[in-house]
Amino acid sequence: MDKQNKITSIPNGPLHITGTLELVSSEGEVLEKTEELYLCRCGNSNSKPYCDGQHKQTGFLDDGKFVKPPASQEEVACVGVLEVKVQANGPLIFRGATCIEDTCRQRILRKVGGLCRCQHSDNRPFCDGTHSKIGFVAK
Ligand code: FES
């Protein structure tokens, strides 16, 4: 049976993504196919898109709850390949059916979306475009 795709935010830490995953660089190179990823969402990792623990040094604070719980798209089985593509100077774009769950176990289902990796979105874990206003720079 296929593994369910799931995205969660670890409190004060990275995005934790599990499932049938394909991580793609901003240049379109497949970085890895795996079943588990820890990706930076504080914006300070020196190994972006991966978390390198910098959130502890910089005192990143985020409880991992949805800021504004969005409505789910239609019911989908969260299986199949979940592609996570790095957007230069912007979010992580995911494509593929996935469940996004916060630390209060609120769940939404999506097939596509953008995940904030600059820490300044007012709609975390989703990107709201703030990265361009603050001049976030990351490959
Ligand atoms: S990446 Fe943070 S608002 Fe877009």
Backbone and ligand atoms as CSV (ligand in chain L), in Angstrom:
chain,resi,resn,atom,element,x,y,z
A,1,MET,N,N,0.837,-1.192,0.000
A,1,MET,CA,C,0.000,0.000,0.000
A,1,MET,C,C,0.874,1.244,0.000
A,2,ASP,N,N,0.431,2.271,-0.754
A,2,ASP,CA,C,1.199,3.513,-0.808
A,2,ASP,C,C,1.206,4.213,0.542
A,3,LYS,N,N,2.303,4.877,0.797
A,3,LYS,CA,C,2.414,5.665,2.014
A,3,LYS,C,C,1.612,6.958,1.834
A,4,GLN,N,N,0.920,7.391,2.867
A,4,GLN,CA,C,0.161,8.641,2.826
A,4,GLN,C,C,1.125,9.829,2.861
A,5,ASN,N,N,0.868,10.816,2.022
A,5,ASN,CA,C,1.674,12.033,2.043
A,5,ASN,C,C,1.161,12.957,3.137
A,6,LYS,N,N,2.093,13.512,3.897
A,6,LYS,CA,C,1.685,14.357,5.016
A,6,LYS,C,C,2.725,15.442,5.262
A,7,ILE,N,N,2.235,16.648,5.507
A,7,ILE,CA,C,3.111,17.791,5.803
A,7,ILE,C,C,2.713,18.337,7.167
A,8,THR,N,N,3.687,18.457,8.066
A,8,THR,CA,C,3.427,19.078,9.365
A,8,THR,C,C,4.551,20.071,9.667
A,9,SER,N,N,4.255,21.004,10.550
A,9,SER,CA,C,5.280,21.948,11.003
A,9,SER,C,C,5.687,21.534,12.406
A,10,ILE,N,N,6.954,21.279,12.624
A,10,ILE,CA,C,7.429,20.961,13.969
A,10,ILE,C,C,7.498,22.277,14.751
A,11,PRO,N,N,6.907,22.340,15.964
A,11,PRO,CA,C,6.946,23.587,16.712
A,11,PRO,C,C,8.379,24.128,16.832
A,12,ASN,N,N,8.544,25.390,16.482
A,12,ASN,CA,C,9.850,26.078,16.528
A,12,ASN,C,C,10.922,25.392,15.686
A,13,GLY,N,N,10.485,24.605,14.715
A,13,GLY,CA,C,11.437,23.851,13.903
A,13,GLY,C,C,10.988,23.747,12.456
A,14,PRO,N,N,11.522,22.752,11.766
A,14,PRO,CA,C,11.307,22.657,10.316
A,14,PRO,C,C,9.950,22.080,9.920
A,15,LEU,N,N,9.729,22.050,8.607
A,15,LEU,CA,C,8.623,21.296,8.035
A,15,LEU,C,C,9.032,19.832,8.037
A,16,HIS,N,N,8.115,18.968,8.434
A,16,HIS,CA,C,8.354,17.526,8.394
A,16,HIS,C,C,7.409,16.955,7.353
A,17,ILE,N,N,7.976,16.370,6.327
A,17,ILE,CA,C,7.165,15.879,5.210
A,17,ILE,C,C,7.444,14.390,5.043
A,18,THR,N,N,6.368,13.613,4.994
A,18,THR,CA,C,6.518,12.168,4.814
A,18,THR,C,C,5.638,11.708,3.659
A,19,GLY,N,N,5.997,10.593,3.069
A,19,GLY,CA,C,5.210,10.035,1.974
A,19,GLY,C,C,6.105,9.543,0.859
A,20,THR,N,N,5.576,9.620,-0.350
A,20,THR,CA,C,6.340,9.246,-1.540
A,20,THR,C,C,6.833,10.556,-2.148
A,21,LEU,N,N,8.046,10.938,-1.807
A,21,LEU,CA,C,8.502,12.308,-2.024
A,21,LEU,C,C,9.576,12.424,-3.085
A,22,GLU,N,N,9.497,13.552,-3.777
A,22,GLU,CA,C,10.530,13.900,-4.740
A,22,GLU,C,C,10.878,15.364,-4.488
A,23,LEU,N,N,12.101,15.617,-4.093
A,23,LEU,CA,C,12.542,16.986,-3.818
A,23,LEU,C,C,13.293,17.498,-5.037
A,24,VAL,N,N,12.853,18.645,-5.542
A,24,VAL,CA,C,13.406,19.198,-6.783
A,24,VAL,C,C,13.972,20.590,-6.505
A,25,SER,N,N,15.172,20.846,-7.021
A,25,SER,CA,C,15.815,22.147,-6.816
A,25,SER,C,C,15.148,23.215,-7.666
A,26,SER,N,N,15.510,24.470,-7.425
A,26,SER,CA,C,14.942,25.571,-8.208
A,26,SER,C,C,15.374,25.482,-9.667
A,27,GLU,N,N,16.460,24.742,-9.935
A,27,GLU,CA,C,16.903,24.567,-11.328
A,27,GLU,C,C,16.248,23.356,-11.984
A,28,GLY,N,N,15.403,22.636,-11.242
A,28,GLY,CA,C,14.708,21.499,-11.821
A,28,GLY,C,C,15.424,20.170,-11.649
A,29,GLU,N,N,16.502,20.180,-10.883
A,29,GLU,CA,C,17.239,18.933,-10.649
A,29,GLU,C,C,16.573,18.157,-9.510
A,30,VAL,N,N,16.357,16.852,-9.706
A,30,VAL,CA,C,15.814,16.034,-8.627
A,30,VAL,C,C,16.918,15.830,-7.592
A,31,LEU,N,N,16.721,16.388,-6.412
A,31,LEU,CA,C,17.733,16.290,-5.355
A,31,LEU,C,C,17.667,14.938,-4.669
A,32,GLU,N,N,16.433,14.445,-4.456
A,32,GLU,CA,C,16.288,13.107,-3.893
A,32,GLU,C,C,14.859,12.621,-3.986
A,33,LYS,N,N,14.755,11.287,-4.010
A,33,LYS,CA,C,13.464,10.616,-3.881
A,33,LYS,C,C,13.542,9.898,-2.553
A,34,THR,N,N,12.601,10.161,-1.688
A,34,THR,CA,C,12.717,9.660,-0.330
A,34,THR,C,C,11.339,9.533,0.301
A,35,GLU,N,N,11.296,9.101,1.560
A,35,GLU,CA,C,10.019,8.989,2.267
A,35,GLU,C,C,9.914,9.976,3.427
A,36,GLU,N,N,10.974,10.748,3.662
A,36,GLU,CA,C,10.931,11.687,4.783
A,36,GLU,C,C,11.872,12.853,4.529
A,37,LEU,N,N,11.385,14.059,4.794
A,37,LEU,CA,C,12.214,15.261,4.633
A,37,LEU,C,C,12.007,16.186,5.824
A,38,TYR,N,N,13.071,16.875,6.201
A,38,TYR,CA,C,12.992,17.963,7.174
A,38,TYR,C,C,13.504,19.200,6.444
A,39,LEU,N,N,12.598,20.128,6.126
A,39,LEU,CA,C,12.968,21.281,5.306
A,39,LEU,C,C,12.838,22.577,6.099
A,40,CYS,N,N,13.788,23.466,5.839
A,40,CYS,CA,C,13.866,24.740,6.574
A,40,CYS,C,C,12.626,25.579,6.350
A,41,ARG,N,N,12.081,26.123,7.436
A,41,ARG,CA,C,10.995,27.115,7.317
A,41,ARG,C,C,11.312,28.365,8.127
A,42,CYS,N,N,12.507,28.414,8.739
A,42,CYS,CA,C,12.889,29.616,9.491
A,42,CYS,C,C,13.685,30.568,8.613
A,43,GLY,N,N,14.132,30.091,7.451
A,43,GLY,CA,C,14.860,30.941,6.516
A,43,GLY,C,C,16.339,31.073,6.800
A,44,ASN,N,N,16.831,30.418,7.842
A,44,ASN,CA,C,18.223,30.648,8.257
A,44,ASN,C,C,19.161,29.472,8.046
A,45,SER,N,N,18.673,28.354,7.549
A,45,SER,CA,C,19.552,27.202,7.345
A,45,SER,C,C,20.667,27.547,6.358
A,46,ASN,N,N,21.830,27.024,6.616
A,46,ASN,CA,C,22.939,27.172,5.667
A,46,ASN,C,C,22.931,26.038,4.651
A,47,SER,N,N,21.977,25.140,4.763
A,47,SER,CA,C,21.870,24.001,3.836
A,47,SER,C,C,20.508,23.979,3.179
A,48,LYS,N,N,19.910,25.136,2.937
A,48,LYS,CA,C,18.579,25.159,2.329
A,48,LYS,C,C,18.555,24.346,1.050
A,49,PRO,N,N,17.515,23.608,0.741
A,49,PRO,CA,C,16.216,23.645,1.419
A,49,PRO,C,C,16.157,22.813,2.699
A,50,TYR,N,N,17.219,22.148,3.069
A,50,TYR,CA,C,17.182,21.283,4.247
A,50,TYR,C,C,17.328,22.101,5.529
A,51,CYS,N,N,16.779,21.565,6.595
A,51,CYS,CA,C,16.998,22.132,7.927
A,51,CYS,C,C,18.377,21.703,8.404
A,52,ASP,N,N,19.128,22.639,8.971
A,52,ASP,CA,C,20.425,22.278,9.556
A,52,ASP,C,C,20.489,22.621,11.042
A,53,GLY,N,N,19.331,22.904,11.647
A,53,GLY,CA,C,19.297,23.183,13.079
A,53,GLY,C,C,19.468,24.654,13.434
A,54,GLN,N,N,19.614,25.524,12.433
A,54,GLN,CA,C,19.815,26.951,12.716
A,54,GLN,C,C,18.651,27.553,13.507
A,55,HIS,N,N,17.454,26.972,13.369
A,55,HIS,CA,C,16.303,27.524,14.097
A,55,HIS,C,C,16.565,27.588,15.597
A,56,LYS,N,N,17.408,26.677,16.102
A,56,LYS,CA,C,17.713,26.693,17.545
A,56,LYS,C,C,18.616,27.872,17.884
A,57,GLN,N,N,19.586,28.155,17.005
A,57,GLN,CA,C,20.521,29.265,17.256
A,57,GLN,C,C,19.813,30.609,17.163
A,58,THR,N,N,18.848,30.702,16.240
A,58,THR,CA,C,18.240,32.016,15.983
A,58,THR,C,C,16.978,32.243,16.810
A,59,GLY,N,N,16.571,31.242,17.600
A,59,GLY,CA,C,15.393,31.416,18.451
A,59,GLY,C,C,14.088,31.492,17.678
A,60,PHE,N,N,14.023,30.767,16.561
A,60,PHE,CA,C,12.789,30.746,15.762
A,60,PHE,C,C,11.622,30.247,16.607
A,61,LEU,N,N,10.540,31.018,16.632
A,61,LEU,CA,C,9.362,30.645,17.411
A,61,LEU,C,C,8.147,30.537,16.502
A,62,ASP,N,N,7.568,29.386,16.452
A,62,ASP,CA,C,6.309,29.180,15.720
A,62,ASP,C,C,5.702,27.888,16.244
A,63,ASP,N,N,4.455,27.983,16.713
A,63,ASP,CA,C,3.853,26.828,17.382
A,63,ASP,C,C,3.357,25.743,16.427
A,64,GLY,N,N,3.464,25.984,15.117
A,64,GLY,CA,C,3.079,24.951,14.158
A,64,GLY,C,C,1.584,24.851,13.934
A,65,LYS,N,N,0.823,25.837,14.449
A,65,LYS,CA,C,-0.630,25.832,14.201
A,65,LYS,C,C,-0.900,26.619,12.927
A,66,PHE,N,N,-1.990,26.271,12.246
A,66,PHE,CA,C,-2.410,27.075,11.109
A,66,PHE,C,C,-2.727,28.477,11.628
A,67,VAL,N,N,-2.254,29.508,10.960
A,67,VAL,CA,C,-2.607,30.875,11.347
A,67,VAL,C,C,-4.061,31.133,10.958
A,68,LYS,N,N,-4.397,30.793,9.732
A,68,LYS,CA,C,-5.786,30.920,9.261
A,68,LYS,C,C,-6.135,29.575,8.645
A,69,PRO,N,N,-6.823,28.702,9.364
A,69,PRO,CA,C,-7.106,27.384,8.794
A,69,PRO,C,C,-7.853,27.504,7.472
A,70,PRO,N,N,-7.219,27.104,6.384
A,70,PRO,CA,C,-7.891,27.223,5.092
A,70,PRO,C,C,-8.825,26.055,4.845
A,71,ALA,N,N,-9.758,26.246,3.940
A,71,ALA,CA,C,-10.669,25.162,3.582
A,71,ALA,C,C,-9.917,24.120,2.758
A,72,SER,N,N,-10.309,22.866,2.925
A,72,SER,CA,C,-9.738,21.808,2.103
A,72,SER,C,C,-10.242,21.926,0.679
A,73,GLN,N,N,-9.426,21.438,-0.230
A,73,GLN,CA,C,-9.953,21.203,-1.562
A,73,GLN,C,C,-10.737,19.896,-1.471
A,74,GLU,N,N,-11.178,19.377,-2.604
A,74,GLU,CA,C,-12.009,18.179,-2.539
A,74,GLU,C,C,-11.281,17.035,-1.839
A,75,GLU,N,N,-12.077,16.088,-1.338
A,75,GLU,CA,C,-11.496,14.917,-0.680
A,75,GLU,C,C,-10.571,14.199,-1.645
A,76,VAL,N,N,-9.375,13.940,-1.211
A,76,VAL,CA,C,-8.437,13.217,-2.055
A,76,VAL,C,C,-7.723,12.186,-1.200
A,77,ALA,N,N,-7.375,11.073,-1.813
A,77,ALA,CA,C,-6.531,10.097,-1.128
A,77,ALA,C,C,-5.108,10.648,-1.220
A,78,CYS,N,N,-4.462,10.759,-0.105
A,78,CYS,CA,C,-3.153,11.423,-0.069
A,78,CYS,C,C,-2.035,10.448,-0.429
A,79,VAL,N,N,-2.140,9.891,-1.616
A,79,VAL,CA,C,-1.132,8.934,-2.068
A,79,VAL,C,C,-0.612,9.356,-3.439
A,80,GLY,N,N,0.429,8.685,-3.865
A,80,GLY,CA,C,1.067,9.040,-5.135
A,80,GLY,C,C,2.282,9.910,-4.845
A,81,VAL,N,N,2.970,10.293,-5.904
A,81,VAL,CA,C,4.189,11.082,-5.717
A,81,VAL,C,C,3.819,12.508,-5.299
A,82,LEU,N,N,4.485,12.973,-4.265
A,82,LEU,CA,C,4.366,14.369,-3.830
A,82,LEU,C,C,5.678,15.059,-4.200
A,83,GLU,N,N,5.587,15.941,-5.191
A,83,GLU,CA,C,6.784,16.691,-5.590
A,83,GLU,C,C,6.869,17.962,-4.757
A,84,VAL,N,N,8.047,18.211,-4.226
A,84,VAL,CA,C,8.304,19.447,-3.485
A,84,VAL,C,C,9.410,20.169,-4.226
A,85,LYS,N,N,9.055,21.309,-4.837
A,85,LYS,CA,C,10.030,22.025,-5.670
A,85,LYS,C,C,10.382,23.352,-5.014
A,86,VAL,N,N,11.674,23.582,-4.938
A,86,VAL,CA,C,12.170,24.826,-4.355
A,86,VAL,C,C,11.951,25.946,-5.363
A,87,GLN,N,N,11.372,27.042,-4.899
A,87,GLN,CA,C,11.279,28.232,-5.752
A,87,GLN,C,C,12.341,29.212,-5.267
A,88,ALA,N,N,13.231,29.629,-6.161
A,88,ALA,CA,C,14.292,30.551,-5.759
A,88,ALA,C,C,13.687,31.806,-5.137
A,89,ASN,N,N,14.243,32.213,-4.001
A,89,ASN,CA,C,13.798,33.433,-3.293
A,89,ASN,C,C,12.327,33.380,-2.895
A,90,GLY,N,N,11.787,32.187,-2.780
A,90,GLY,CA,C,10.370,32.055,-2.462
A,90,GLY,C,C,10.071,30.746,-1.749
A,91,PRO,N,N,8.832,30.296,-1.872
A,91,PRO,CA,C,8.370,29.141,-1.100
A,91,PRO,C,C,8.808,27.792,-1.664
A,92,LEU,N,N,8.354,26.756,-0.994
A,92,LEU,CA,C,8.443,25.387,-1.505
A,92,LEU,C,C,7.086,25.110,-2.144
A,93,ILE,N,N,7.093,24.747,-3.408
A,93,ILE,CA,C,5.831,24.467,-4.103
A,93,ILE,C,C,5.609,22.956,-4.095
A,94,PHE,N,N,4.476,22.517,-3.550
A,94,PHE,CA,C,4.190,21.080,-3.589
A,94,PHE,C,C,3.106,20.787,-4.618
A,95,ARG,N,N,3.279,19.644,-5.268
A,95,ARG,CA,C,2.290,19.161,-6.247
A,95,ARG,C,C,2.084,17.685,-5.987
A,96,GLY,N,N,0.847,17.300,-5.770
A,96,GLY,CA,C,0.538,15.908,-5.439
A,96,GLY,C,C,-0.392,15.923,-4.240
A,97,ALA,N,N,-1.273,14.946,-4.163
A,97,ALA,CA,C,-2.251,14.923,-3.079
A,97,ALA,C,C,-1.562,14.765,-1.740
A,98,THR,N,N,-1.880,15.661,-0.825
A,98,THR,CA,C,-1.252,15.577,0.490
A,98,THR,C,C,-2.181,16.094,1.580
A,99,CYS,N,N,-1.955,15.606,2.779
A,99,CYS,CA,C,-2.649,16.082,3.962
A,99,CYS,C,C,-1.693,17.028,4.683
A,100,ILE,N,N,-2.176,18.193,5.024
A,100,ILE,CA,C,-1.381,19.143,5.798
A,100,ILE,C,C,-2.036,19.231,7.163
A,101,GLU,N,N,-1.261,18.958,8.190
A,101,GLU,CA,C,-1.836,18.884,9.543
A,101,GLU,C,C,-1.072,19.818,10.458
A,102,ASP,N,N,-1.783,20.549,11.308
A,102,ASP,CA,C,-1.082,21.416,12.250
A,102,ASP,C,C,-0.971,20.730,13.613
A,103,THR,N,N,-0.393,21.439,14.572
A,103,THR,CA,C,-0.127,20.810,15.869
A,103,THR,C,C,-1.395,20.656,16.709
A,104,CYS,N,N,-2.537,21.219,16.226
A,104,CYS,CA,C,-3.824,20.976,16.886
A,104,CYS,C,C,-4.603,19.888,16.151
A,105,ARG,N,N,-3.937,19.216,15.236
A,105,ARG,CA,C,-4.524,18.125,14.441
A,105,ARG,C,C,-5.620,18.625,13.499
A,106,GLN,N,N,-5.630,19.912,13.209
A,106,GLN,CA,C,-6.504,20.384,12.128
A,106,GLN,C,C,-5.869,19.927,10.833
A,107,ARG,N,N,-6.696,19.416,9.917
A,107,ARG,CA,C,-6.156,18.848,8.685
A,107,ARG,C,C,-6.811,19.508,7.488
A,108,ILE,N,N,-6.023,19.719,6.477
A,108,ILE,CA,C,-6.588,20.088,5.193
A,108,ILE,C,C,-5.950,19.225,4.124
A,109,LEU,N,N,-6.673,19.064,3.037
A,109,LEU,CA,C,-6.183,18.255,1.923
A,109,LEU,C,C,-5.970,19.165,0.737
A,110,ARG,N,N,-4.859,18.991,0.092
A,110,ARG,CA,C,-4.531,19.837,-1.058
A,110,ARG,C,C,-3.799,19.030,-2.111
A,111,LYS,N,N,-3.865,19.507,-3.345
A,111,LYS,CA,C,-3.087,18.878,-4.419
A,111,LYS,C,C,-1.952,19.779,-4.870
A,112,VAL,N,N,-2.018,21.049,-4.517
A,112,VAL,CA,C,-0.956,21.979,-4.898
A,112,VAL,C,C,-0.961,23.132,-3.905
A,113,GLY,N,N,0.212,23.690,-3.662
A,113,GLY,CA,C,0.284,24.831,-2.755
A,113,GLY,C,C,1.716,25.283,-2.560
A,114,GLY,N,N,1.860,26.382,-1.836
A,114,GLY,CA,C,3.182,26.922,-1.535
A,114,GLY,C,C,3.383,26.965,-0.030
A,115,LEU,N,N,4.532,26.497,0.422
A,115,LEU,CA,C,4.846,26.472,1.849
A,115,LEU,C,C,5.910,27.527,2.148
A,116,CYS,N,N,5.630,28.361,3.124
A,116,CYS,CA,C,6.555,29.443,3.473
A,116,CYS,C,C,7.884,28.872,3.967
A,117,ARG,N,N,8.978,29.447,3.480
A,117,ARG,CA,C,10.292,29.071,4.028
A,117,ARG,C,C,11.086,30.308,4.431
A,118,CYS,N,N,10.394,31.478,4.481
A,118,CYS,CA,C,11.092,32.701,4.908
A,118,CYS,C,C,10.711,33.085,6.329
A,119,GLN,N,N,9.731,32.420,6.922
A,119,GLN,CA,C,9.167,32.580,8.261
A,119,GLN,C,C,8.280,33.810,8.414
A,120,HIS,N,N,8.086,34.619,7.396
A,120,HIS,CA,C,7.356,35.879,7.572
A,120,HIS,C,C,5.929,35.871,7.032
A,121,SER,N,N,5.458,34.749,6.520
A,121,SER,CA,C,4.075,34.704,6.049
A,121,SER,C,C,3.109,34.893,7.217
A,122,ASP,N,N,2.011,35.603,6.973
A,122,ASP,CA,C,0.952,35.714,7.977
A,122,ASP,C,C,-0.052,34.589,7.830
A,123,ASN,N,N,0.249,33.626,7.000
A,123,ASN,CA,C,-0.662,32.500,6.782
A,123,ASN,C,C,0.104,31.185,6.847
A,124,ARG,N,N,1.098,31.110,7.758
A,124,ARG,CA,C,1.894,29.889,7.860
A,124,ARG,C,C,1.006,28.682,8.159
A,125,PRO,N,N,1.309,27.515,7.608
A,125,PRO,CA,C,2.551,27.188,6.914
A,125,PRO,C,C,2.561,27.592,5.440
A,126,PHE,N,N,1.526,28.284,4.986
A,126,PHE,CA,C,1.445,28.614,3.561
A,126,PHE,C,C,2.136,29.947,3.271
A,127,CYS,N,N,2.637,30.065,2.068
A,127,CYS,CA,C,3.243,31.307,1.593
A,127,CYS,C,C,2.135,32.307,1.298
A,128,ASP,N,N,2.334,33.564,1.681
A,128,ASP,CA,C,1.373,34.608,1.337
A,128,ASP,C,C,2.006,35.710,0.490
A,129,GLY,N,N,3.199,35.448,-0.018
A,129,GLY,CA,C,3.855,36.417,-0.894
A,129,GLY,C,C,4.762,37.399,-0.174
A,130,THR,N,N,4.797,37.344,1.155
A,130,THR,CA,C,5.617,38.302,1.917
A,130,THR,C,C,7.092,38.192,1.563
A,131,HIS,N,N,7.543,37.012,1.131
A,131,HIS,CA,C,8.980,36.839,0.805
A,131,HIS,C,C,9.457,37.897,-0.173
A,132,SER,N,N,8.598,38.298,-1.124
A,132,SER,CA,C,9.081,39.305,-2.088
A,132,SER,C,C,9.162,40.685,-1.439
A,133,LYS,N,N,8.267,40.978,-0.496
A,133,LYS,CA,C,8.314,42.303,0.169
A,133,LYS,C,C,9.558,42.432,1.046
A,134,ILE,N,N,9.994,41.326,1.669
A,134,ILE,CA,C,11.134,41.418,2.589
A,134,ILE,C,C,12.460,41.121,1.874
A,135,GLY,N,N,12.415,40.800,0.600
A,135,GLY,CA,C,13.649,40.531,-0.140
A,135,GLY,C,C,14.329,39.242,0.272
A,136,PHE,N,N,13.532,38.206,0.556
A,136,PHE,CA,C,14.094,36.892,0.931
A,136,PHE,C,C,14.952,36.359,-0.217
A,137,VAL,N,N,16.162,35.967,0.127
A,137,VAL,CA,C,17.078,35.446,-0.897
A,137,VAL,C,C,17.493,34.036,-0.513
A,138,ALA,N,N,17.197,33.074,-1.375
A,138,ALA,CA,C,17.602,31.693,-1.147
A,138,ALA,C,C,17.484,30.941,-2.457
A,139,LYS,N,N,18.458,30.068,-2.706
A,139,LYS,CA,C,18.397,29.257,-3.925
A,139,LYS,C,C,17.286,28.227,-3.832
L,1,FES,S1,S,8.177,32.048,1.398
L,1,FES,FE1,FE,7.524,33.103,3.199
L,1,FES,S2,S,5.851,34.308,2.488
L,1,FES,FE2,FE,6.503,33.216,0.705
